[in-house]
Amino acid sequence: MASDQRFFVARGIGENWTRDRNRAKLDEIALNPPVLLDTTKRDLSTTVLGQRIKFPIMCAPAGGQTGSHREGELAVARAAGAEGTLMALPTGSAHTFDEVAAAATGPLWFQHIHYSDALTEEYLPLLKPAGFSALVLTVDVVGPFPMADALLTTPSIPSKIKSFANLRQRPDLTDEGGFAQWEPPNITWDRLDWLRELSGGLPLVLKGVRRTDDARRCLDYGVDGVIVSTHGGRQFDGGLSSVELLPQFVDILGDDAEVFFDSGIRSGLDVFRAMALGARAVFVGRPVHWGLAYDGENGVRLMLSILRAEFDKIMAYSGCSSVDQITDDLVVHAAR
């Protein structure tokens, strides 16, 4: 992985306060396992919006994947399918919806960032025919703001990264570098039905909601799922970590919307921590890039298999034979 790509993957924004808080707060959660339970037969599978995956670890829509490996999103789609889990495709994918769908054997979701009404109208009608099964709207990206710590050292996005393949026939929607252009208006709550209509009625998941009143508003607007996420600390600095927000969102959303987690997952222990606090499944982002850089598709498969094996072992040691047995009494806040 080139040095500018390493910087692109590793950095947060501002002082990296939220990026680092994600890890620090996960590490405050300790296991509280029972003993002498029979866990010789374990089932790690779960369902996400009705689709079954073999274990609750999914590939996040981490952008810039061709900077870590030339096959980028195609490699991730193949790896996720081969391992029996789900991939969420980033908006700026270097490969088209149809190309990624042809490579995939597992479920596909699409993460959408609203750059402009014209781009949204171009993209969303293509999803369902290509085989995507959910629309993930990222709500914590509101404009093309440069990373302050990148201005004097490297571009915010390394120039070698290919992107926005679905706009190959729409150069009017891209800038000179091939990236989508930002144009108002932004997406607001009252425009969610417009997104649903464009996507042909795909389930709608919001990624990056941070306030409890916004979590309640998700129910008012019929949102199907929420990804509790800080965007890995890459877009907004100074906010609480994802794991601090997670229990509140689980309490509010209950059984009315599925709750997923990302930001900071680095091990099977982290997966277990998030699930004990109520997450249905988790996404990993930076580990996808590390797997790609190590060995493309095989590297992503290795990354997923390591996390799965770690998670499986912790389930066994915690007396769990299935993921629905992972409850909040199996962890404690060690810092309290």
N, C-alpha and C positions, 0 to 999 in steps of 0.2 A: 504494500500500500504506500503510495507516494506521500511525502510529508504534508502536502497541502490537504490531501484527503484524510490523513490521520487527524489533522487539526479540525477539519470540517466535521468529522464523526465525533471527536472527543469533546469539543467545546460546548459550553452552554452560551448564555448571553449575559451581558453585564459582568458582574463579579462571580458568576457561577454559583451564587448563593442557593438558588432553588435546585440546581443540578445536584449539588453536594448534600443538600438537606434531604433529598429523596433517599440517598443511601444512609445517611446518619439515622433517620427515623425508622427505616426498616431494621437497622441493626439494634434498635432499642427493644425489639420484639423477640422474646425468648420462648422456646418450646416448653410445654408443661405436659409431658407425655405420661399416660397410664402404663401399667405393665401387666404381664401375664395374660395377654389377649391373643387369640388365634388370628393371625393375619397372613397365613400361608397362601391364601387365594385373594389376590387383589385385582380390582378393576379400576383403572385410572381414567376410563372414558367419561365423557360428559356430553351434553348437547349445548349448542349456542344458537339461539334463535331457531331451534328445532332441528339443527343439523348436528349429527354425531361426529365427534372427533375422538381420537384414541387417548389423548391426554390433554389437560387444560392449559397448554402453552402454545400460543399462536404467533405468527410472524407479523410484526407491526408494519405499518406503511412508512417505513423509514426511507426518506428520499435520498437521491444521489447514489443509487446502488451500482450503477455502471462505473463509478469511480473506485469501487472496491473490487470489482471483477467485471470483465468485459460483458459477460452474459447477464449481469444484474438481475432484474426481476424475473427473467426466465429461469435462472438457476434457483432462485428462491421458490418460485411456483413449483418446480419439479421436486425440490427438497421437501417442502411442506406436504405435498401430496404423497410422496414416498414414505414419509414418516407418519402419515395419518392425521395431519392437522390442517389448519386453515391459514391462508395468507390474505392479508389486506394490501391491496395495490395502492401505491402512492399516486397522487394526482399527476406528478411530473414524470411518470414512468417513461423510460427510454424505449419501451416496447408497447405496441398497441394493445387494446383490450383483447382483440382476437388472437394476437400472438401469444399473450400470456395465458389466455383460456386454453389454447391448443397445447400448451406445455403443462398445464395443471391437471392433476388427478384428484385433488381435494377441493373443498369449498373455497370460493373466492368472494371477498368483500372488496368494495372500492371506497377509498378514502378521498373525499372531495374537499378541496379548498376553493372557495368562491372567488376567483380572480375577476370575473366580470359576468354579467348576464349572458353575453354572447358565448363565452366558453361553457358556462353551465348548460345552456341550451344545446350546445354542440355535443357535450359529453354524456349527459345523463340518459338520453334516449338510447344510447348504444349499450348500456350496461346489461339490461335484462336479456336482449337477444344474444349477447356474448356469453351468457351463463353466470353472471355475477348475481349473488343472492342477497346482498344487503348494501345499503348506501351509508357510509360513515361520513358525517359532516364534521370537519374539524372547525371548532369555533374559537380557538385561541390563536388564530393567525388573522390579523386584521389589516395588514399592509406590507409593502415591500421595504421594511426597515432594515438597513445594513447592520451587521453585528459590529458593535463599537470596537471590540477587541480584535477585529479582523481587518480594520480599515488600513492599517499601516503594514500589515504583514502578509496577508493573502486575501484573495477575493472570498466573499461569503460562501460562494459555491465554486469549487475548482472548475476551471474552464474545460477540462477533459470530460466532465460528466455530460452525457447525452440526456436529453429530457424531452417531454411533451411530444412523444411520437404520435399521439392521436391528433395533433395539430399540423401534421405534415402537409395536409391539403388546405390549411387555414393560416397562411403566413400573416394575414391581416390581424391575427390575434396574438402574435408573438413579437418580441423586440428583435433587435439585430443579433442578439446572442442565442435566439431560439427559445427564450423563456416566455411564458405567458405574461401578458401585460395586465396590470391592475387597472380596473376602471370601476367607478362607483355605479350603482349603490351597493352597499354591503348587504349581506343576508341578515334579516331580523326575524324575530319569532313569527310575525305574521306572514312570512314568506315560506315557511316550512311546507305548507300544502302545495305550493308551486313546485318545490323540489320533488315531492312525492309524485305529483302528476307527471313531471318530466321523466322520472325513473320508471314509470309504469307501475307504481305502487309497491316498490321494494321496501322492506323493513328499513326504518330510519334509526340510526344510532348517532348520538352526539358525542363527540370526543373533545374533552377539554373543559367541561363545565366545572366550575370551582365553588360556587356559592350554593348554600342549601335552599335559598329561595328560588334559584334557577333550577335546582333539582326538582322542586315541587312544580315549577312551571313546565318541566318536561312532561309530567303526567297530564297537565291541562292540555298540552298540545299533542298527546297521543304518541310520544316518542317510544320506540320499541326497546331501546337499550341506551346505556350511557357508559362510556369509557372514562373512568376516573384517571385523569392524565394531566401532567404538567408539561407535556411535549418534551419530556426529558430535560426540562430547564433550558430549552433552546430558543424559546420565543418571548418569554416573560420572566423576569427575575424579581424575586422578593415575595413570592407567594408560598403558601404552605405546601408541604410535600403531598404526594398522592396518597400515601398510606395514612396520613393524618385526616384526610377528607373521607376516605373509604367508608368507615363505619357509619358516618352520618348519612351518606348517600344510600347505603344499604337499608338503614332504618326508614328513610323517607320513601324510597322507591318500592321496597317490599317485593311483592310478587307481581307488581304491575309493569315493571320494566327490568330487563336483565342488566346486571352491573358487572362490568369488566374493569380490569386494572392494567395500567402501564406506568412506566417511569421508575427506573432503578433496579429492575429485576436482573439479578446476576447469577442466581443459583436456584437449585430445587428448593432450598430452604426458604428463599424469598417467595417462591410460588406458593409454598405451603402457608407462609405468613399471610399473604394476601387472601388466600382462600379461607383461612380461618377467620378472617375479619369480614367475610361475606362475598368476596368476588366469585363470580361463576367460572372465570378463566382469566388468564393474563396474556398480555402481549409483550414481546421482547423486540427492541429496536436496535440499539447499538450492537448487541450480540449477533444480529443478522449480518451487519457489516463485517464484524470480526470473522465470522464463518466464511463469508464470501472472500475476504482477503486471504484467508488461510488456504482454501482450496475450492472456491466456487460452490457448485451444488453439493459436492461431498463435504465441504467445510460446514455448510449450513446444516446438513444432515447430522454431522458429528456434533455440532453445537446443540441441536435439538435432542439428540440421543443422550448427551451428557446431562442436560437439564432434566430430562424425563427420568433417567436412572437415579439422580439425586432426589428428585421428588418422590419416586417410588420407595426409596429407602426410608425417607422421613415419614411417609405414610405408614410404613410397616412399624417403625419404632414408636409411632404415635397411636398405634392400635386401630388404624383405619383400613378397612378392606375395600372401601369405595369412597369416591370424592364427597358424597353426601354425608359421610360421617365426620368430615372435617368441620369442627365447630370452634367457636371462640374460646371455649374453656381449655383448648389445647395450646393456647399461647398466653403469655403474660407480658405486660409492659415492664421490662427490666429496669427502666430508668425511673419508674414511679416509686 
